[in-house]
Every structure is written in structure tokens, then in C-alpha cells.
Amino acid sequence: MMAIESEKVTADVVEVSEFPHLAQRYRVFAVPKVVMNESLEFEGARPEAAFVAMVESVAGRQDTEGSSQG
């Protein structure tokens, strides 16, 4: 839903049985498995508010890293 609502968020849904190399790379043992910017990952469903907070924390880290590199 976030990717639909915002141009700043993109999402890919992957069927791991069709892409076993991705399942191995990201150590998928349960679904849903969420990986955000290679820096945060978790398995299992989360309440919407918790999920939004996780996305915001990753986005905040990206902003901080980007501004410190300039």
C-alpha cells in the first residue's frame, strides 16, 4: 500500500519458489519477509503503525547518511 500511495516508496513482491537464489540471499524462512534498503529485515506481519515506523526509521537513516557524505 505504501508504494501505491507514495512515489518515494517502491516495492517488489517475489515468489521465492521461482527465485530460490533470492530466498537464499535474504535467508527467507518464513513469509512475509520484508527487506528495506538492505539495512533492515524482518519476518511476519506487523501492525500498520509499526510497519510505518520501521519504514520511517530506515528513511531517516538514509537521510542522515546522505547528508553526512556531502
CHARMM internal coordinates of N, CA and C (Angstrom, degrees):
IC EDIT
DIST 1 N 1 CA 1.4538
DIST 1 CA 1 C 1.5251
ANGL 1 N 1 CA 1 C 111.37
DIST 1 C 2 N 1.3302
ANGL 1 CA 1 C 2 N 116.92
DIHE 1 N 1 CA 1 C 2 N -37.48
DIST 2 N 2 CA 1.4630
ANGL 1 C 2 N 2 CA 118.92
DIHE 1 CA 1 C 2 N 2 CA -178.39
DIST 2 CA 2 C 1.5245
ANGL 2 N 2 CA 2 C 110.96
DIHE 1 C 2 N 2 CA 2 C -63.61
DIST 2 C 3 N 1.3202
ANGL 2 CA 2 C 3 N 117.36
DIHE 2 N 2 CA 2 C 3 N -38.52
DIST 3 N 3 CA 1.4600
ANGL 2 C 3 N 3 CA 120.66
DIHE 2 CA 2 C 3 N 3 CA -179.92
DIST 3 CA 3 C 1.5243
ANGL 3 N 3 CA 3 C 111.10
DIHE 2 C 3 N 3 CA 3 C -67.98
DIST 3 C 4 N 1.2987
ANGL 3 CA 3 C 4 N 117.16
DIHE 3 N 3 CA 3 C 4 N -30.01
DIST 4 N 4 CA 1.4634
ANGL 3 C 4 N 4 CA 120.95
DIHE 3 CA 3 C 4 N 4 CA 177.66
DIST 4 CA 4 C 1.5199
ANGL 4 N 4 CA 4 C 110.17
DIHE 3 C 4 N 4 CA 4 C -73.58
DIST 4 C 5 N 1.3228
ANGL 4 CA 4 C 5 N 116.71
DIHE 4 N 4 CA 4 C 5 N -37.71
DIST 5 N 5 CA 1.4591
ANGL 4 C 5 N 5 CA 122.03
DIHE 4 CA 4 C 5 N 5 CA -175.49
DIST 5 CA 5 C 1.5247
ANGL 5 N 5 CA 5 C 114.39
DIHE 4 C 5 N 5 CA 5 C -81.08
DIST 5 C 6 N 1.3277
ANGL 5 CA 5 C 6 N 117.52
DIHE 5 N 5 CA 5 C 6 N -23.13
DIST 6 N 6 CA 1.4637
ANGL 5 C 6 N 6 CA 119.98
DIHE 5 CA 5 C 6 N 6 CA -173.86
DIST 6 CA 6 C 1.5250
ANGL 6 N 6 CA 6 C 110.78
DIHE 5 C 6 N 6 CA 6 C -135.13
DIST 6 C 7 N 1.3119
ANGL 6 CA 6 C 7 N 116.25
DIHE 6 N 6 CA 6 C 7 N 135.81
DIST 7 N 7 CA 1.4620
ANGL 6 C 7 N 7 CA 120.95
DIHE 6 CA 6 C 7 N 7 CA 175.28
DIST 7 CA 7 C 1.5216
ANGL 7 N 7 CA 7 C 111.44
DIHE 6 C 7 N 7 CA 7 C -73.39
DIST 7 C 8 N 1.3273
ANGL 7 CA 7 C 8 N 117.65
DIHE 7 N 7 CA 7 C 8 N -14.16
DIST 8 N 8 CA 1.4622
ANGL 7 C 8 N 8 CA 121.93
DIHE 7 CA 7 C 8 N 8 CA -179.41
DIST 8 CA 8 C 1.5221
ANGL 8 N 8 CA 8 C 112.63
DIHE 7 C 8 N 8 CA 8 C -81.51
DIST 8 C 9 N 1.3264
ANGL 8 CA 8 C 9 N 117.10
DIHE 8 N 8 CA 8 C 9 N -11.79
DIST 9 N 9 CA 1.4656
ANGL 8 C 9 N 9 CA 121.77
DIHE 8 CA 8 C 9 N 9 CA -177.67
DIST 9 CA 9 C 1.5155
ANGL 9 N 9 CA 9 C 108.77
DIHE 8 C 9 N 9 CA 9 C -116.06
DIST 9 C 10 N 1.3169
ANGL 9 CA 9 C 10 N 116.26
DIHE 9 N 9 CA 9 C 10 N 131.44
DIST 10 N 10 CA 1.4582
ANGL 9 C 10 N 10 CA 120.95
DIHE 9 CA 9 C 10 N 10 CA 172.94
DIST 10 CA 10 C 1.5158
ANGL 10 N 10 CA 10 C 108.43
DIHE 9 C 10 N 10 CA 10 C -121.05
DIST 10 C 11 N 1.3109
ANGL 10 CA 10 C 11 N 115.35
DIHE 10 N 10 CA 10 C 11 N 153.27
DIST 11 N 11 CA 1.4597
ANGL 10 C 11 N 11 CA 119.70
DIHE 10 CA 10 C 11 N 11 CA -178.80
DIST 11 CA 11 C 1.5201
ANGL 11 N 11 CA 11 C 109.49
DIHE 10 C 11 N 11 CA 11 C -143.12
DIST 11 C 12 N 1.3034
ANGL 11 CA 11 C 12 N 115.87
DIHE 11 N 11 CA 11 C 12 N 143.75
DIST 12 N 12 CA 1.4562
ANGL 11 C 12 N 12 CA 122.69
DIHE 11 CA 11 C 12 N 12 CA 173.57
DIST 12 CA 12 C 1.5154
ANGL 12 N 12 CA 12 C 107.75
DIHE 11 C 12 N 12 CA 12 C -125.08
DIST 12 C 13 N 1.3147
ANGL 12 CA 12 C 13 N 115.61
DIHE 12 N 12 CA 12 C 13 N 136.22
DIST 13 N 13 CA 1.4577
ANGL 12 C 13 N 13 CA 121.63
DIHE 12 CA 12 C 13 N 13 CA 174.62
DIST 13 CA 13 C 1.5174
ANGL 13 N 13 CA 13 C 106.10
DIHE 12 C 13 N 13 CA 13 C -108.92
DIST 13 C 14 N 1.3243
ANGL 13 CA 13 C 14 N 115.59
DIHE 13 N 13 CA 13 C 14 N 127.51
DIST 14 N 14 CA 1.4513
ANGL 13 C 14 N 14 CA 120.62
DIHE 13 CA 13 C 14 N 14 CA -175.02
DIST 14 CA 14 C 1.5191
ANGL 14 N 14 CA 14 C 109.30
DIHE 13 C 14 N 14 CA 14 C -123.39
DIST 14 C 15 N 1.3165
ANGL 14 CA 14 C 15 N 116.37
DIHE 14 N 14 CA 14 C 15 N 131.13
DIST 15 N 15 CA 1.4561
ANGL 14 C 15 N 15 CA 122.17
DIHE 14 CA 14 C 15 N 15 CA 173.18
DIST 15 CA 15 C 1.5269
ANGL 15 N 15 CA 15 C 106.77
DIHE 14 C 15 N 15 CA 15 C -86.42
DIST 15 C 16 N 1.3313
ANGL 15 CA 15 C 16 N 116.63
DIHE 15 N 15 CA 15 C 16 N 106.35
DIST 16 N 16 CA 1.4640
ANGL 15 C 16 N 16 CA 119.93
DIHE 15 CA 15 C 16 N 16 CA -171.59
DIST 16 CA 16 C 1.5249
ANGL 16 N 16 CA 16 C 113.23
DIHE 15 C 16 N 16 CA 16 C -64.77
DIST 16 C 17 N 1.3186
ANGL 16 CA 16 C 17 N 117.71
DIHE 16 N 16 CA 16 C 17 N -24.44
DIST 17 N 17 CA 1.4619
ANGL 16 C 17 N 17 CA 118.11
DIHE 16 CA 16 C 17 N 17 CA 177.32
DIST 17 CA 17 C 1.5292
ANGL 17 N 17 CA 17 C 110.81
DIHE 16 C 17 N 17 CA 17 C -69.20
DIST 17 C 18 N 1.3216
ANGL 17 CA 17 C 18 N 117.21
DIHE 17 N 17 CA 17 C 18 N -22.39
DIST 18 N 18 CA 1.4607
ANGL 17 C 18 N 18 CA 121.57
DIHE 17 CA 17 C 18 N 18 CA 177.11
DIST 18 CA 18 C 1.5305
ANGL 18 N 18 CA 18 C 112.18
DIHE 17 C 18 N 18 CA 18 C -90.76
DIST 18 C 19 N 1.3200
ANGL 18 CA 18 C 19 N 117.25
DIHE 18 N 18 CA 18 C 19 N -18.84
DIST 19 N 19 CA 1.4617
ANGL 18 C 19 N 19 CA 122.33
DIHE 18 CA 18 C 19 N 19 CA -179.17
DIST 19 CA 19 C 1.5312
ANGL 19 N 19 CA 19 C 109.77
DIHE 18 C 19 N 19 CA 19 C -132.91
DIST 19 C 20 N 1.3224
ANGL 19 CA 19 C 20 N 117.43
DIHE 19 N 19 CA 19 C 20 N 67.00
DIST 20 N 20 CA 1.4709
ANGL 19 C 20 N 20 CA 120.00
DIHE 19 CA 19 C 20 N 20 CA -175.90
DIST 20 CA 20 C 1.5257
ANGL 20 N 20 CA 20 C 113.30
DIHE 19 C 20 N 20 CA 20 C -60.83
DIST 20 C 21 N 1.3363
ANGL 20 CA 20 C 21 N 118.32
DIHE 20 N 20 CA 20 C 21 N -26.83
DIST 21 N 21 CA 1.4654
ANGL 20 C 21 N 21 CA 119.32
DIHE 20 CA 20 C 21 N 21 CA 178.38
DIST 21 CA 21 C 1.5288
ANGL 21 N 21 CA 21 C 110.92
DIHE 20 C 21 N 21 CA 21 C -65.14
DIST 21 C 22 N 1.3392
ANGL 21 CA 21 C 22 N 117.67
DIHE 21 N 21 CA 21 C 22 N -33.01
DIST 22 N 22 CA 1.4707
ANGL 21 C 22 N 22 CA 120.18
DIHE 21 CA 21 C 22 N 22 CA 176.14
DIST 22 CA 22 C 1.5226
ANGL 22 N 22 CA 22 C 110.79
DIHE 21 C 22 N 22 CA 22 C -72.63
DIST 22 C 23 N 1.3203
ANGL 22 CA 22 C 23 N 116.77
DIHE 22 N 22 CA 22 C 23 N -38.32
DIST 23 N 23 CA 1.4631
ANGL 22 C 23 N 23 CA 120.21
DIHE 22 CA 22 C 23 N 23 CA 177.12
DIST 23 CA 23 C 1.5145
ANGL 23 N 23 CA 23 C 110.42
DIHE 22 C 23 N 23 CA 23 C -60.43
DIST 23 C 24 N 1.3204
ANGL 23 CA 23 C 24 N 116.58
DIHE 23 N 23 CA 23 C 24 N -40.77
DIST 24 N 24 CA 1.4588
ANGL 23 C 24 N 24 CA 120.54
DIHE 23 CA 23 C 24 N 24 CA 178.89
DIST 24 CA 24 C 1.5255
ANGL 24 N 24 CA 24 C 110.61
DIHE 23 C 24 N 24 CA 24 C -70.64
DIST 24 C 25 N 1.3206
ANGL 24 CA 24 C 25 N 117.27
DIHE 24 N 24 CA 24 C 25 N -45.18
DIST 25 N 25 CA 1.4654
ANGL 24 C 25 N 25 CA 121.39
DIHE 24 CA 24 C 25 N 25 CA -178.12
DIST 25 CA 25 C 1.5227
ANGL 25 N 25 CA 25 C 111.67
DIHE 24 C 25 N 25 CA 25 C -57.76
DIST 25 C 26 N 1.3565
ANGL 25 CA 25 C 26 N 115.80
DIHE 25 N 25 CA 25 C 26 N -43.12
DIST 26 N 26 CA 1.4675
ANGL 25 C 26 N 26 CA 120.26
DIHE 25 CA 25 C 26 N 26 CA -176.48
DIST 26 CA 26 C 1.5254
ANGL 26 N 26 CA 26 C 112.83
DIHE 25 C 26 N 26 CA 26 C -99.48
DIST 26 C 27 N 1.3318
ANGL 26 CA 26 C 27 N 116.86
DIHE 26 N 26 CA 26 C 27 N 10.84
DIST 27 N 27 CA 1.4689
ANGL 26 C 27 N 27 CA 121.87
DIHE 26 CA 26 C 27 N 27 CA 176.54
DIST 27 CA 27 C 1.5285
ANGL 27 N 27 CA 27 C 111.49
DIHE 26 C 27 N 27 CA 27 C 49.72
DIST 27 C 28 N 1.3187
ANGL 27 CA 27 C 28 N 115.89
DIHE 27 N 27 CA 27 C 28 N 57.17
DIST 28 N 28 CA 1.4641
ANGL 27 C 28 N 28 CA 121.07
DIHE 27 CA 27 C 28 N 28 CA 180.00
DIST 28 CA 28 C 1.5197
ANGL 28 N 28 CA 28 C 108.76
DIHE 27 C 28 N 28 CA 28 C -81.77
DIST 28 C 29 N 1.3369
ANGL 28 CA 28 C 29 N 115.36
DIHE 28 N 28 CA 28 C 29 N 115.11
DIST 29 N 29 CA 1.4572
ANGL 28 C 29 N 29 CA 121.78
DIHE 28 CA 28 C 29 N 29 CA 177.16
DIST 29 CA 29 C 1.5151
ANGL 29 N 29 CA 29 C 111.35
DIHE 28 C 29 N 29 CA 29 C -117.38
DIST 29 C 30 N 1.3234
ANGL 29 CA 29 C 30 N 116.95
DIHE 29 N 29 CA 29 C 30 N -14.24
DIST 30 N 30 CA 1.4623
ANGL 29 C 30 N 30 CA 122.15
DIHE 29 CA 29 C 30 N 30 CA 179.25
DIST 30 CA 30 C 1.5240
ANGL 30 N 30 CA 30 C 108.02
DIHE 29 C 30 N 30 CA 30 C -150.68
DIST 30 C 31 N 1.3070
ANGL 30 CA 30 C 31 N 115.18
DIHE 30 N 30 CA 30 C 31 N 159.67
DIST 31 N 31 CA 1.4688
ANGL 30 C 31 N 31 CA 119.99
DIHE 30 CA 30 C 31 N 31 CA 177.59
DIST 31 CA 31 C 1.5195
ANGL 31 N 31 CA 31 C 109.02
DIHE 30 C 31 N 31 CA 31 C -125.05
DIST 31 C 32 N 1.3103
ANGL 31 CA 31 C 32 N 118.47
DIHE 31 N 31 CA 31 C 32 N 150.08
DIST 32 N 32 CA 1.4482
ANGL 31 C 32 N 32 CA 125.25
DIHE 31 CA 31 C 32 N 32 CA -2.46
DIST 32 CA 32 C 1.5257
ANGL 32 N 32 CA 32 C 111.52
DIHE 31 C 32 N 32 CA 32 C -73.95
DIST 32 C 33 N 1.3040
ANGL 32 CA 32 C 33 N 114.97
DIHE 32 N 32 CA 32 C 33 N 150.42
DIST 33 N 33 CA 1.4700
ANGL 32 C 33 N 33 CA 122.77
DIHE 32 CA 32 C 33 N 33 CA 174.73
DIST 33 CA 33 C 1.5221
ANGL 33 N 33 CA 33 C 105.85
DIHE 32 C 33 N 33 CA 33 C -118.09
DIST 33 C 34 N 1.3072
ANGL 33 CA 33 C 34 N 116.67
DIHE 33 N 33 CA 33 C 34 N 126.11
DIST 34 N 34 CA 1.4568
ANGL 33 C 34 N 34 CA 122.06
DIHE 33 CA 33 C 34 N 34 CA -178.18
DIST 34 CA 34 C 1.5205
ANGL 34 N 34 CA 34 C 108.47
DIHE 33 C 34 N 34 CA 34 C -115.80
DIST 34 C 35 N 1.3172
ANGL 34 CA 34 C 35 N 116.02
DIHE 34 N 34 CA 34 C 35 N 130.39
DIST 35 N 35 CA 1.4600
ANGL 34 C 35 N 35 CA 122.49
DIHE 34 CA 34 C 35 N 35 CA 175.31
DIST 35 CA 35 C 1.5204
ANGL 35 N 35 CA 35 C 106.43
DIHE 34 C 35 N 35 CA 35 C -125.62
DIST 35 C 36 N 1.3238
ANGL 35 CA 35 C 36 N 115.95
DIHE 35 N 35 CA 35 C 36 N 122.98
DIST 36 N 36 CA 1.4637
ANGL 35 C 36 N 36 CA 120.84
DIHE 35 CA 35 C 36 N 36 CA -178.82
DIST 36 CA 36 C 1.5196
ANGL 36 N 36 CA 36 C 109.94
DIHE 35 C 36 N 36 CA 36 C -113.49
DIST 36 C 37 N 1.3292
ANGL 36 CA 36 C 37 N 115.53
DIHE 36 N 36 CA 36 C 37 N 116.00
DIST 37 N 37 CA 1.4704
ANGL 36 C 37 N 37 CA 122.45
DIHE 36 CA 36 C 37 N 37 CA 175.19
DIST 37 CA 37 C 1.5241
ANGL 37 N 37 CA 37 C 112.97
DIHE 36 C 37 N 37 CA 37 C 49.71
DIST 37 C 38 N 1.2998
ANGL 37 CA 37 C 38 N 116.98
DIHE 37 N 37 CA 37 C 38 N 32.45
DIST 38 N 38 CA 1.4695
ANGL 37 C 38 N 38 CA 121.99
DIHE 37 CA 37 C 38 N 38 CA 178.77
DIST 38 CA 38 C 1.5236
ANGL 38 N 38 CA 38 C 112.92
DIHE 37 C 38 N 38 CA 38 C 60.50
DIST 38 C 39 N 1.3455
ANGL 38 CA 38 C 39 N 118.62
DIHE 38 N 38 CA 38 C 39 N 8.34
DIST 39 N 39 CA 1.4630
ANGL 38 C 39 N 39 CA 119.89
DIHE 38 CA 38 C 39 N 39 CA -175.21
DIST 39 CA 39 C 1.5254
ANGL 39 N 39 CA 39 C 113.79
DIHE 38 C 39 N 39 CA 39 C -114.88
DIST 39 C 40 N 1.3119
ANGL 39 CA 39 C 40 N 117.70
DIHE 39 N 39 CA 39 C 40 N -16.15
DIST 40 N 40 CA 1.4624
ANGL 39 C 40 N 40 CA 121.24
DIHE 39 CA 39 C 40 N 40 CA 179.22
DIST 40 CA 40 C 1.5090
ANGL 40 N 40 CA 40 C 107.93
DIHE 39 C 40 N 40 CA 40 C -142.80
DIST 40 C 41 N 1.3156
ANGL 40 CA 40 C 41 N 116.52
DIHE 40 N 40 CA 40 C 41 N 136.23
DIST 41 N 41 CA 1.4520
ANGL 40 C 41 N 41 CA 120.09
DIHE 40 CA 40 C 41 N 41 CA 175.48
DIST 41 CA 41 C 1.5125
ANGL 41 N 41 CA 41 C 109.75
DIHE 40 C 41 N 41 CA 41 C -145.39
DIST 41 C 42 N 1.3262
ANGL 41 CA 41 C 42 N 114.69
DIHE 41 N 41 CA 41 C 42 N 149.01
DIST 42 N 42 CA 1.4535
ANGL 41 C 42 N 42 CA 120.17
DIHE 41 CA 41 C 42 N 42 CA 175.93
DIST 42 CA 42 C 1.5142
ANGL 42 N 42 CA 42 C 109.49
DIHE 41 C 42 N 42 CA 42 C -155.92
DIST 42 C 43 N 1.3186
ANGL 42 CA 42 C 43 N 115.06
DIHE 42 N 42 CA 42 C 43 N 158.00
DIST 43 N 43 CA 1.4617
ANGL 42 C 43 N 43 CA 121.48
DIHE 42 CA 42 C 43 N 43 CA 178.56
DIST 43 CA 43 C 1.5149
ANGL 43 N 43 CA 43 C 109.07
DIHE 42 C 43 N 43 CA 43 C -113.74
DIST 43 C 44 N 1.3111
ANGL 43 CA 43 C 44 N 115.07
DIHE 43 N 43 CA 43 C 44 N 150.12
DIST 44 N 44 CA 1.4540
ANGL 43 C 44 N 44 CA 121.29
DIHE 43 CA 43 C 44 N 44 CA 177.02
DIST 44 CA 44 C 1.5142
ANGL 44 N 44 CA 44 C 112.34
DIHE 43 C 44 N 44 CA 44 C 94.25
DIST 44 C 45 N 1.3058
ANGL 44 CA 44 C 45 N 114.54
DIHE 44 N 44 CA 44 C 45 N 159.15
DIST 45 N 45 CA 1.4624
ANGL 44 C 45 N 45 CA 121.06
DIHE 44 CA 44 C 45 N 45 CA -179.61
DIST 45 CA 45 C 1.5265
ANGL 45 N 45 CA 45 C 109.71
DIHE 44 C 45 N 45 CA 45 C -73.46
DIST 45 C 46 N 1.3062
ANGL 45 CA 45 C 46 N 115.61
DIHE 45 N 45 CA 45 C 46 N 148.94
DIST 46 N 46 CA 1.4685
ANGL 45 C 46 N 46 CA 122.64
DIHE 45 CA 45 C 46 N 46 CA 177.03
DIST 46 CA 46 C 1.5186
ANGL 46 N 46 CA 46 C 108.26
DIHE 45 C 46 N 46 CA 46 C -127.91
DIST 46 C 47 N 1.3226
ANGL 46 CA 46 C 47 N 117.55
DIHE 46 N 46 CA 46 C 47 N 149.47
DIST 47 N 47 CA 1.4594
ANGL 46 C 47 N 47 CA 119.80
DIHE 46 CA 46 C 47 N 47 CA 172.43
DIST 47 CA 47 C 1.5304
ANGL 47 N 47 CA 47 C 109.17
DIHE 46 C 47 N 47 CA 47 C -59.90
DIST 47 C 48 N 1.3225
ANGL 47 CA 47 C 48 N 117.08
DIHE 47 N 47 CA 47 C 48 N 149.67
DIST 48 N 48 CA 1.4635
ANGL 47 C 48 N 48 CA 121.06
DIHE 47 CA 47 C 48 N 48 CA -175.60
DIST 48 CA 48 C 1.5228
ANGL 48 N 48 CA 48 C 112.88
DIHE 47 C 48 N 48 CA 48 C -54.06
DIST 48 C 49 N 1.3153
ANGL 48 CA 48 C 49 N 117.72
DIHE 48 N 48 CA 48 C 49 N -44.07
DIST 49 N 49 CA 1.4698
ANGL 48 C 49 N 49 CA 120.59
DIHE 48 CA 48 C 49 N 49 CA -178.37
DIST 49 CA 49 C 1.5273
ANGL 49 N 49 CA 49 C 111.19
DIHE 48 C 49 N 49 CA 49 C -62.31
DIST 49 C 50 N 1.3235
ANGL 49 CA 49 C 50 N 117.27
DIHE 49 N 49 CA 49 C 50 N -40.11
DIST 50 N 50 CA 1.4637
ANGL 49 C 50 N 50 CA 120.70
DIHE 49 CA 49 C 50 N 50 CA 178.87
DIST 50 CA 50 C 1.5212
ANGL 50 N 50 CA 50 C 110.84
DIHE 49 C 50 N 50 CA 50 C -67.71
DIST 50 C 51 N 1.3180
ANGL 50 CA 50 C 51 N 116.71
DIHE 50 N 50 CA 50 C 51 N -39.71
DIST 51 N 51 CA 1.4609
ANGL 50 C 51 N 51 CA 120.83
DIHE 50 CA 50 C 51 N 51 CA 179.02
DIST 51 CA 51 C 1.5275
ANGL 51 N 51 CA 51 C 110.61
DIHE 50 C 51 N 51 CA 51 C -64.38
DIST 51 C 52 N 1.3203
ANGL 51 CA 51 C 52 N 117.00
DIHE 51 N 51 CA 51 C 52 N -44.71
DIST 52 N 52 CA 1.4718
ANGL 51 C 52 N 52 CA 121.21
DIHE 51 CA 51 C 52 N 52 CA 178.66
DIST 52 CA 52 C 1.5256
ANGL 52 N 52 CA 52 C 109.93
DIHE 51 C 52 N 52 CA 52 C -61.26
DIST 52 C 53 N 1.3251
ANGL 52 CA 52 C 53 N 117.73
DIHE 52 N 52 CA 52 C 53 N -41.67
DIST 53 N 53 CA 1.4620
ANGL 52 C 53 N 53 CA 121.12
DIHE 52 CA 52 C 53 N 53 CA 179.15
DIST 53 CA 53 C 1.5294
ANGL 53 N 53 CA 53 C 110.91
DIHE 52 C 53 N 53 CA 53 C -61.81
DIST 53 C 54 N 1.3403
ANGL 53 CA 53 C 54 N 117.04
DIHE 53 N 53 CA 53 C 54 N -39.11
DIST 54 N 54 CA 1.4663
ANGL 53 C 54 N 54 CA 120.29
DIHE 53 CA 53 C 54 N 54 CA 178.29
DIST 54 CA 54 C 1.5252
ANGL 54 N 54 CA 54 C 110.82
DIHE 53 C 54 N 54 CA 54 C -65.75
DIST 54 C 55 N 1.3269
ANGL 54 CA 54 C 55 N 117.03
DIHE 54 N 54 CA 54 C 55 N -43.16
DIST 55 N 55 CA 1.4667
ANGL 54 C 55 N 55 CA 120.47
DIHE 54 CA 54 C 55 N 55 CA 178.65
DIST 55 CA 55 C 1.5222
ANGL 55 N 55 CA 55 C 109.99
DIHE 54 C 55 N 55 CA 55 C -62.18
DIST 55 C 56 N 1.3237
ANGL 55 CA 55 C 56 N 116.96
DIHE 55 N 55 CA 55 C 56 N -43.77
DIST 56 N 56 CA 1.4612
ANGL 55 C 56 N 56 CA 120.49
DIHE 55 CA 55 C 56 N 56 CA 179.62
DIST 56 CA 56 C 1.5215
ANGL 56 N 56 CA 56 C 111.48
DIHE 55 C 56 N 56 CA 56 C -63.56
DIST 56 C 57 N 1.3289
ANGL 56 CA 56 C 57 N 117.69
DIHE 56 N 56 CA 56 C 57 N -37.93
DIST 57 N 57 CA 1.4636
ANGL 56 C 57 N 57 CA 119.82
DIHE 56 CA 56 C 57 N 57 CA 179.87
DIST 57 CA 57 C 1.5222
ANGL 57 N 57 CA 57 C 110.64
DIHE 56 C 57 N 57 CA 57 C -66.28
DIST 57 C 58 N 1.3172
ANGL 57 CA 57 C 58 N 117.47
DIHE 57 N 57 CA 57 C 58 N -40.24
DIST 58 N 58 CA 1.4639
ANGL 57 C 58 N 58 CA 120.50
DIHE 57 CA 57 C 58 N 58 CA 177.59
DIST 58 CA 58 C 1.5163
ANGL 58 N 58 CA 58 C 109.83
DIHE 57 C 58 N 58 CA 58 C -67.08
DIST 58 C 59 N 1.3243
ANGL 58 CA 58 C 59 N 117.72
DIHE 58 N 58 CA 58 C 59 N -42.53
DIST 59 N 59 CA 1.4663
ANGL 58 C 59 N 59 CA 121.27
DIHE 58 CA 58 C 59 N 59 CA 178.99
DIST 59 CA 59 C 1.5207
ANGL 59 N 59 CA 59 C 110.18
DIHE 58 C 59 N 59 CA 59 C -63.53
DIST 59 C 60 N 1.3086
ANGL 59 CA 59 C 60 N 118.42
DIHE 59 N 59 CA 59 C 60 N -39.12
DIST 60 N 60 CA 1.4631
ANGL 59 C 60 N 60 CA 122.08
DIHE 59 CA 59 C 60 N 60 CA 177.91
DIST 60 CA 60 C 1.5053
ANGL 60 N 60 CA 60 C 111.82
DIHE 59 C 60 N 60 CA 60 C -63.60
DIST 60 C 61 N 1.3284
ANGL 60 CA 60 C 61 N 116.90
DIHE 60 N 60 CA 60 C 61 N -40.07
DIST 61 N 61 CA 1.4670
ANGL 60 C 61 N 61 CA 120.50
DIHE 60 CA 60 C 61 N 61 CA 177.45
DIST 61 CA 61 C 1.5199
ANGL 61 N 61 CA 61 C 110.45
DIHE 60 C 61 N 61 CA 61 C -65.59
DIST 61 C 62 N 1.3248
ANGL 61 CA 61 C 62 N 117.39
DIHE 61 N 61 CA 61 C 62 N -39.03
DIST 62 N 62 CA 1.4629
ANGL 61 C 62 N 62 CA 121.05
DIHE 61 CA 61 C 62 N 62 CA 179.33
DIST 62 CA 62 C 1.5210
ANGL 62 N 62 CA 62 C 110.08
DIHE 61 C 62 N 62 CA 62 C -64.31
DIST 62 C 63 N 1.3429
ANGL 62 CA 62 C 63 N 116.91
DIHE 62 N 62 CA 62 C 63 N -41.89
DIST 63 N 63 CA 1.4670
ANGL 62 C 63 N 63 CA 120.72
DIHE 62 CA 62 C 63 N 63 CA 178.86
DIST 63 CA 63 C 1.5208
ANGL 63 N 63 CA 63 C 110.90
DIHE 62 C 63 N 63 CA 63 C -63.30
DIST 63 C 64 N 1.3211
ANGL 63 CA 63 C 64 N 116.82
DIHE 63 N 63 CA 63 C 64 N -43.06
DIST 64 N 64 CA 1.4627
ANGL 63 C 64 N 64 CA 122.18
DIHE 63 CA 63 C 64 N 64 CA -179.08
DIST 64 CA 64 C 1.5223
ANGL 64 N 64 CA 64 C 110.52
DIHE 63 C 64 N 64 CA 64 C -64.67
DIST 64 C 65 N 1.3345
ANGL 64 CA 64 C 65 N 116.89
DIHE 64 N 64 CA 64 C 65 N -44.71
DIST 65 N 65 CA 1.4560
ANGL 64 C 65 N 65 CA 120.49
DIHE 64 CA 64 C 65 N 65 CA 179.29
DIST 65 CA 65 C 1.5161
ANGL 65 N 65 CA 65 C 111.36
DIHE 64 C 65 N 65 CA 65 C -64.58
DIST 65 C 66 N 1.3172
ANGL 65 CA 65 C 66 N 116.52
DIHE 65 N 65 CA 65 C 66 N -40.67
DIST 66 N 66 CA 1.4620
ANGL 65 C 66 N 66 CA 120.91
DIHE 65 CA 65 C 66 N 66 CA 179.72
DIST 66 CA 66 C 1.5066
ANGL 66 N 66 CA 66 C 112.66
DIHE 65 C 66 N 66 CA 66 C -65.30
DIST 66 C 67 N 1.3363
ANGL 66 CA 66 C 67 N 117.40
DIHE 66 N 66 CA 66 C 67 N -40.02
DIST 67 N 67 CA 1.4683
ANGL 66 C 67 N 67 CA 120.30
DIHE 66 CA 66 C 67 N 67 CA -178.07
DIST 67 CA 67 C 1.5230
ANGL 67 N 67 CA 67 C 111.75
DIHE 66 C 67 N 67 CA 67 C -74.79
DIST 67 C 68 N 1.3221
ANGL 67 CA 67 C 68 N 118.28
DIHE 67 N 67 CA 67 C 68 N -26.42
DIST 68 N 68 CA 1.4634
ANGL 67 C 68 N 68 CA 119.99
DIHE 67 CA 67 C 68 N 68 CA -179.21
DIST 68 CA 68 C 1.5240
ANGL 68 N 68 CA 68 C 111.87
DIHE 67 C 68 N 68 CA 68 C -80.56
DIST 68 C 69 N 1.3424
ANGL 68 CA 68 C 69 N 116.74
DIHE 68 N 68 CA 68 C 69 N -16.50
DIST 69 N 69 CA 1.4466
ANGL 68 C 69 N 69 CA 119.74
DIHE 68 CA 68 C 69 N 69 CA -179.14
DIST 69 CA 69 C 1.5279
ANGL 69 N 69 CA 69 C 112.16
DIHE 68 C 69 N 69 CA 69 C -84.24
DIST 69 C 70 N 1.3331
ANGL 69 CA 69 C 70 N 118.35
DIHE 69 N 69 CA 69 C 70 N -14.48
DIST 70 N 70 CA 1.4507
ANGL 69 C 70 N 70 CA 121.57
DIHE 69 CA 69 C 70 N 70 CA -173.90
DIST 70 CA 70 C 1.4433
ANGL 70 N 70 CA 70 C 113.10
DIHE 69 C 70 N 70 CA 70 C -78.13
END
COOR INIT
IC SEED 1 N 1 CA 1 C
IC BUILD
